[in-house]
């Protein structure tokens, strides 16, 4: 039986320093050796292009490829190599993701800010995007769906899906049903480098999306800081969940969500908050029962070390702690949970009530599961259509509006010491005066 008592803390008995310490994330330090290795990989790809990529495919993935690109024939053939139940599940998930994300599509705006002055926003898709899909023991099909569908809806014309070789039939099927024609077989830092820099056979992209291991994370960070005109989706860290439960919560449901979150990774973390010690004891008992039958028990046992169970005096305390922690996933196992939305300031994605497990959001509700981790939900949002687009502002003035506003523009430019700015206005207003005089003398 797991002894989780050492993971239990009474919030009101802790010092300020102790409170800060128990809400710390698992250390996700990227040591100098990893930074150096990733930097060398990026430099090699920049210098040698395809030759370097073939070398890294052989070194890291033990595979030699004639081409990095998966043929369209193989992508189409994937439909015959996956199960009908898988295809049905993908169809439902795709429909829900499209339904939710379609409502995010913006069509710009136009405003008259002053008589004769019109300001617009026009929205354009990012031309070339790279979608990185990590590969472990199992294909990460949910991430492939969550990235490819918004990219297509946003109107990106050049979408490249990148995944370590050999790319599974399930991932190829996602590419097929999402209408993605370019699938390249590359993983790790070298895959990120190829997307960002381009090679003899691979076209560079403007923005890179998707999670990955510590090497992928570091490569994205280095690329975003050193390669001009290439950006990344958001900072990444281990997956996490904060659960708020009350005395009426179902302990089996809470335990199931707790364990489901922990099986992601050795560095995953769950913070469980409740006002009820009785409920927490029942949850611990349920965790001990359920963990016996899980295939990723070893991972869960490791990530349990990062997790905390906290007893509070009120639900308000729970929400204050949650906002301080800024979780990626926030699950509310409390009565009338919808009434507490106003208490939430920071969270990547919120799951309301006992019938809304986090795993449903991971796969099929339609909301995006690419979320800010490591406390970044205090400034970042879940992945949206707008992440695949850019907004261009447009302004137009009439002659009269320029005359009306000219004195104010000149005044402000003089305050900032920008003589040329003021001159660009004076030249025009003088020209308009000359035109007026010329008309009067004719």
N, C-alpha and C positions, 0 to 999 in steps of 0.2 A: 504494500500500500504506500502511495506517495505521501510524504509528510509535507503538506503545504502550509503548515502553521507558521513556518518561518517567513512565508511570503505575505502574511497578514499584518496589516498596520492599522492602528487607530489614529486617524488623522488629527484629532484634537489633542493627542498626547505628544505629537512630534514638534520639534523645534523648527524654525524656518529653514535652517540648513538641511535638516533631515527630510523635510517635505520636498525640497528641491532635489535632493539626492535620489529619493525613491521614484521620482518622475523622469529621471535621466533615461535616455535611450541606450540600447546596447552600443558599445564603442564600435564605431565603423571607421576606424583609422586606416587610411591607405598609406602604408609605409613607403619609405623612400625607394625601396627595392622595386615595388610594384609601379610606382610613378616612373622610375627610370626605365623599367621594362616596356611600359606602355609608350613612353616617349621614343624609345628606340624603334618600336614597331611602327609608329606613325612616320618616323623619319625614313625607315626602310621602304614603306609603301610609297612615300612621296618621291623617293629617289629611284626605286626600281619598278614600281607599278605592279603589273601582272606577275612578273617573275617573283616578287616578294610574296604576293598573295598565294601563289602556287606552293611556295616554300612553306608558308605558315599553315596552309591546309594540310600538307603532308605531316608537318611537325605536330600540330595540335589536334587535328581531327583524323589523322591517319588515312587520308584519302587523296588520290590524284585525279584531277578532273580535266577533261578536254576543254570544257567551257564552264565558266562560273554561272552562266545563265541556264535555268531550267527551260527546256523547250516547251512551246505551247502545246505540243502533242502530249507531253508528259503531264502538263497541268490539266488538260482536258481528260486524260485517261484516269486521273485521280478519282473521278466520279464513280468509276467502276471498281475502285479498290478500297472504298470505305463502306461501312455498313449503312443500311437504310435507316436504322434508328439514329445514327450519328447525323445523317443528312436531314432527318426530320427535326432533330434538336437544333441544328445549325439554322434551319429555315425559320424556326420560331424565334431564336435569339436575334437573327438578322432583322426580322420584321419588327421586333420590339425596339432594337437599336435605331433602326431607320425612323420609326414612329416618334421616338423621343428626340433624336438629333435633328430631324427635319424642322421641328418647331424652333430650333436655335438659329436657323438661317436668317441672316439680316439682309436687308435690301438697301441700306444706305439711308440718308436723310438729306433734306434741303431746308435751310432756315434763312429768312430775311432778318439779319441781326440789326439792321439800320436801314432806313429808306434808301433803296438803291444798292444795298450791299447784300449779296447772297453768298452763303457758305454751304458747301455740300460735303458729304462723305460718300465716296464711291468704294465699293468693296471688291477686291480682286483675290483670287486664290493664289496661294504660294505655288509657283510653277512646279518645282521639283522637290519632292519629299521622300525621305528614306524611312521605312518602317522596320525597326529591328525587332525580330521575334526570337527570344532566347530558346535554347534547346537543352533540356536536361534528360532525365529518364523518360519523360512524357512530353508530347508536343503541347505547346502553350497556345491552344486554339482560341481561347477566349481573348487573349491579347491581340491575336491576329484580327479577330472580328472588331474589337474595340478601336483599333487603329485604322484598318482599311476602310470601314464604312464611313466614318466621318471625313476621311480624306477624299473619298469619291463624292460625297454629298457637297463638300466645300468646292468642288470643281477643279481640284488639282489635276493638271494634265499629264504630269510625269510622276508616277508613283512607283517606287521600287521597294519590294519586300525583300528583306535580307535575313537569312537564318543559317545557322551552321549546317554543314553537309553531313549526311544526306538529308535533304528536307523531307519531312514525313508527308505521306499522302493526305493526311488530315489538314496540314497547313496548305498544301497545294490545292486542296478542295476549297478552302477558305478563299484563296486567291482567285480561283475560278468563279465562285459565286459572287465575289466582290468586284469582279471585272478588272483585276490587276493582271497585267500582261508580263511585267518584269519581276522575276523572282531570281535572286542571286544566292548562290551557296557559299556563304562566308560567315564566319562567326568571330566572336571576341573583338579585341581592340583592332585587329586588322580589317574586320568588316566595317567598323565605324570609320576607320581611316579611309577605306575605299569609297564609302559614301560621301565623305566630306571633301576628299581631295580629287577623286576621279583617277582613273588609270587609262591605259590604252584601250581597254574594252568596257570599262564601267564609267558611266557619266556621273559627274558630281551632282549632289543635291543641295538645296538651299536650307533645309531644316531636317533634323534627325529626331525621330520619335522612338520610344520603346525602352523597356527595362533591360537589365542584364546583370551579369555577375560583377565582381569588384573591378575587373579589367575593363569591361564595357563601360561601367560608370566612370572610371577614371579617364578612359579615352574620350567619352563625351565631354567631360569637364575640360580636358586639355584642348580639344578641338574648338570648343566654344570660346576659349580664351585666346587661341593663337591663330585660328584660320579665319581670315576675313570673309564676310558674307555667308557664314554658316552658323546657324543657331540650333539650340536643342529645346526639347519640350519643357522640361522642368528638372530641378534637382531630384536625385533619387536616393532612397535609403531602404532599409528592411521594412517589410510590411508590418502594420500595427493596427490594433483595435482597442477602443475603450468602451466598456460595457457599464451601463447604469441599470441596476436592478433594485426592486423594492421587495417587501415581505410577501407580496402576492405573486411574484415571478415564479415561473416554472423552472426549478433547478436543473432538470434534465435539458431543457432548451438552452439555458444559460451555459451549462457545461459543454454542450455540443458546439455552440458558437465559439466558446473559449478555445476548445481543442482544434476546431476547423481553422481558426486563424493561426494557431501555432504551427501547423503542419507546413506552412509556406516555406520556412527557412530556419536554420539554426539561430538566426539573429532576430526572428520575429518576436513581437512583444504584445501582451495583453494586459491592460489595466482594468480590473473589475472593481466597481464602486457600489456600495450598498449601505443603507441605514440599518439593515437587519443582519445581526450575527447568526441568527437561526437559518436564514436563507443561505448565507455564505457557507455554513457548515454542510448544508444539504448539497450545495453546488460542488464542494470539495469531494463529498462522497460520490456524487454522480461522475465527476472527472475520473476518479479511481476506477469506477465500473467501466466507463466507456473506453478509456485508453487501452484496455487489455485487447480490444478487438481491432485496433487501428494499425494499418500497415506502416505508417510513418511514425511509429512510436518513438524511435530513437531521435528523430528530429524534434518531436514534441518535448521529449524529456530535456533536450538541450535548451530549447527556447523557453521552457518553463522557468529556467533560472533567471530569465530577463523579466519575468512577469510579476505583477503585484496585485494583491487583494487588499482593498482599503475600506475600512469601516468609517462612515461619516455620521454626523448628527442630524443632517437634513439633506433633502434632495437638492436644495440650493447649493449646499457645499459640494455636492457631486458635480453640478454644472460649472461651478467656479473652478474646480480641479480640472474638469474636462477642457475648459477654455484655456487654462494655463498650459495644459499638455498639448493642445491643438492636434487631435488625432486624425489619422488618415481615415479610419472607419469609426463611426460613433453609433453604437447600438443601444436603443432604449427599451429595455425589458420592464417598462413601468406602465401603470394604468394611465389611460388617456394621454399617451405619449405625444400626440399631435399638439396638445395644449402647452407643451414645454418648448416648442420650436423657438419662441422668442428669447429663451434663455441661452440659446446656442450662438456663440460669436465666432468660434473657430472649429471647423471640421471639414474633411474632404468630402465625405458622403455619410448621410445619416439614414439609419434603418429604424423605422418606427414600429414598435410593438412586437409581441412574441411570434407573430406569423410572418415576420420579415427577416429571415436570416441573411447574414452577410454573404453567404455563398450564392444566394439568389441574385444579388447585385453583381457578383463576380461574373456571372454567366448570362443571365437571361431577362432581367427586369427591363433592360433598355437603357438605363443610365450607364455612363461610362465608368469603368473600373480603374482607369489610369488616373491615379490620385496623388496629391502631394503627401509625402511622408516626412518623417524626422522633424515634425513641428512646422513644416512649411505651409500647412493649411491656414496659418495666420496671414499669409500674403498670396498664396497660390490657390487656384481653383482646379476642379476636376477637368480633364481633357474635354474640349468642346470644339464645335465647328470653327469658331473664331480662331483657334490655335492653328488652323490650316489656311487662314486667310490673313490679309493685311488690309488696313483701311487707309485710303488716300483722301486727303482733304483738298477741296477745290474752292477757290474764292473768285467772285466777279463783282466789280464796282462799276457804277455808271459815272459819267463825267461829273454830274451834280453831286453825287455822294463823295467823290474825291475832293471836290472843292469844299464841301461842308466839313469834312473831317481833316482837311489838310493842316489847319493850325494845331490841332491836337497831336497829329503825327509828328509834326516838326518840333513841337514842345517836348514830347517824350524822347525823340531822337537826340535833341540837344542835351537833355538831362543825362543821357547815357554817353554823351560825347561822340555820337555817330553822325558826323557831318555829312557823309555821303548819303546816308539814309534820308536826311532832311532835304538834301539837294535833289534826290530823285523825285521828291514831291514838288519842290519849287519849280523845277524844270517843266513839269507837266501842267501845273496851275498857271505858269506864265504862258505856256503854249495855248491854253484854253482862253486866257485873257486876250492874247493876240488874235486868236480866231474870232472872238467876239467883237473886237475892235474892227477887224477886217470886214466883218459882215455889216457893221454899222456904217462904214465909209463907202460901201458899194451903193 
